[in-house]
Amino acid sequence: MDFDSHMSGVVEAAVRAVNLLVPGERGGRPHDGSAEAAELAGALAVAGRQYAHERPAPEEVEELRGLARRMYRVFAEVEAGDMDAACEAANALMSDTGAMPVLARHSDEPWHLHFHAIDAPWAVGWAAAMATGLAVVLGSASAERLGLCSAQRCDRVFADTSRNGTRRFCSTACQNRTKAAAFRARRREP
């Protein structure tokens, strides 16, 4: 399942930013959400767009960290089945980041669509694009493909891009951990 080449990259960047920057649990262990600029820039390079390889200043990372916490709410509301709250959260993020469509061109690249002002600061530019990407998913038949990991002691987010739309885990590691625990539980049964 590919939302479209640009949207898929931006939605994947939102997943990566939320999972790196928002504290909680990851893979059965506490996660403090303290990703540094280099780690974050590398994770966002998946989108392959403007700013992708730039190393942000610490204050930009902190600003995106706050916005990522708000993006987490979009995934959590979808998981809870409250599409109204998820859409309201996405709308608020788009409004607060000044998300707006604009055609842009960098160097020798062809014209392409951005969802933030050309001169937007790093964190706001990324957050505007991510919020718009999440809104595109929410406004489509694929809205329920956003979710939270079903593994115990993991609250990381994912966007299900599988063909059948049955993803339940943020990673193969969490899926394997859950399957192994179920196997051990069955073996203990009399």
Secondary structure as UniProt FT lines:
FT   HELIX           5..21
FT   STRAND          24..26
FT   TURN            27..28
FT   STRAND          29..31
FT   HELIX           37..44
FT   HELIX           45..47
FT   TURN            50..53
FT   HELIX           58..79
FT   TURN            80..81
FT   HELIX           83..97
FT   STRAND          102..104
FT   TURN            107..108
FT   STRAND          112..114
FT   TURN            118..119
FT   HELIX           122..138
FT   TURN            141..142
FT   HELIX           143..145
FT   STRAND          146..148
FT   TURN            152..153
FT   STRAND          157..159
FT   HELIX           172..188
//
